Amino acid sequence: MDELPIGRRVAYWRGRRKMSQQVFADRLGKSKSWVDKVERGVRRLDKFSVLYEIADVLQLDVQLLLGKDPERRNDALSCIDQIEVEEIRAALARYDSMTAFFKAVPEPPPLPDLAKAVNHAWLTYQYARYGVLTRALPKLLRDAQAADAAYGDDEGCRKAAHLLGQVYQIASSVLRKLGEHELAWLAADRSMAVSLRAGDELLAGVATYRVGNALLALGRARPALEVNVNIANRLAPGGANDSGPERLSVYGMLLLQGAMAAARIGDNATVRDLVLGAGEAARRLGSDQNHYWTSFGPTNLQLHQAAAAVELGEGRQAVQTHERIEPQVFAAMLPERRAHHLLDLARGYTQLGDVANAGHALVEGDRLAPSEIRCRPIAHEVMSDVLRRTRGAPPAAVAELAEHMGVGI
């Protein structure tokens, strides 16, 4: 689209936003005639102030209007760009279920095929292939929304809602990783609502900790703590609730996410209590498992203990926790979990002033899952800190990774 005149680019994005010329003009405070002339190239757009107003109304980066689509770094098989964000935003803004109330959705995707696609998307996320996932998400969202709107019988309706709830969770998880926190919150919130229709309280529980994650990313630690703990208490094993591995996994992860929120606000006592409760669930589970795509178990508990220590500013404790993890067990974990932990470990080392080991942890994380290191904003912050505090030239591997990340030395 770079070769198009700027007026045509404005028309293109206005159409993508489903705005008429009149609506667009009203939001800009211009006339419909002015918009028409701009889009036909009769009137020039040569004021940056006007360009920024247009970009704001269209909710996109002004560089897109200038024909300078945000460039992907050479290694950015893993990163998200503005166009992909807009595609996902548009898919999240659909209301197929309301449309279907008036008109049936034609030929919804078969549920078995959709289930396979959702399963593949989860694996893509847990293997930290974020670029592949973000490019597939818009279609997957549309397909899942169409299925949810179309299947009317009780069993089909529940299955479709369950799949859509999972897709919203996948979207929330990857968007949070890549710094799109508002969209992550929207997707997680949608997942909670859909999960209730699916009739699966454990799916709703997982959706809850996705909401908690998004709230934490938005700086709302206390609401994140409250929502995780409240739902964990309702789902706790025992009494009228079963004590199966699925419930233990979801319950344990809710407690761990609550602990992360408590750590963010410096509440050491609550962190200890929640980690203790999650530890009991992990002990009863016995080993690391992946029920409801949680990866919960004894080792993931240790990873969260290290992460909470970092949030509390206790880097030494984070490093000591890492040193207690059995290497063979750690090596068996999914790439996203391992690379995420190595990023936390790098943060812990920087708190100790050990930038050499921090850099090594980043390089090792990049080896396991490049997307987790090269495309997460927090990783860029850590790398900048490492480079700034390194005396002399950084090690070759660190310098090369910094170049790939686009972080200046």
Sequence and secondary structure as in RCSB ss.txt:
>XXXX:A:sequence
MDELPIGRRVAYWRGRRKMSQQVFADRLGKSKSWVDKVERGVRRLDKFSVLYEIADVLQLDVQLLLGKDPERRND
ALSCIDQIEVEEIRAALARYDSMTAFFKAVPEPPPLPDLAKAVNHAWLTYQYARYGVLTRALPKLLRDAQAADAA
YGDDEGCRKAAHLLGQVYQIASSVLRKLGEHELAWLAADRSMAVSLRAGDELLAGVATYRVGNALLALGRARPAL
EVNVNIANRLAPGGANDSGPERLSVYGMLLLQGAMAAARIGDNATVRDLVLGAGEAARRLGSDQNHYWTSFGPTN
LQLHQAAAAVELGEGRQAVQTHERIEPQVFAAMLPERRAHHLLDLARGYTQLGDVANAGHALVEGDRLAPSEIRC
RPIAHEVMSDVLRRTRGAPPAAVAELAEHMGVGI
>XXXX:A:secstr
 TTS HHHHHHHHHHHTT  HHHHHHHHT  HHHHHHHHHTSS    HHHHHHHHHHHTS HHHHTT      TT
GGG   HHHHHHHHHHHT  HHHHHHHS  SS   HHHHHHHHHHHHHHHHTT HHHHHHHHHHHHHHHHHHHHH
  SHHHHHHHHHHHHHHHHHHHHHHHHTT HHHHHHHHHHHHHHHHHHT HHHHHHHHHHHHHHHHHTT HHHHH
HHHHHHHHHH SBTTB   HHHHHHHHHHHHHHHHHHHHTT HHHHHHHHHHHHHHHHHH S   GGG   SHHH
HHHHHHHHHHHTT HHHHHHHHHTS HHHHHTS HHHHHHHHHHHHHHHHHTT HHHHHHHHHHHHHH HHHHHS
 HHHHHHHHHHHHH SSS  HHHHHHHHHHT   
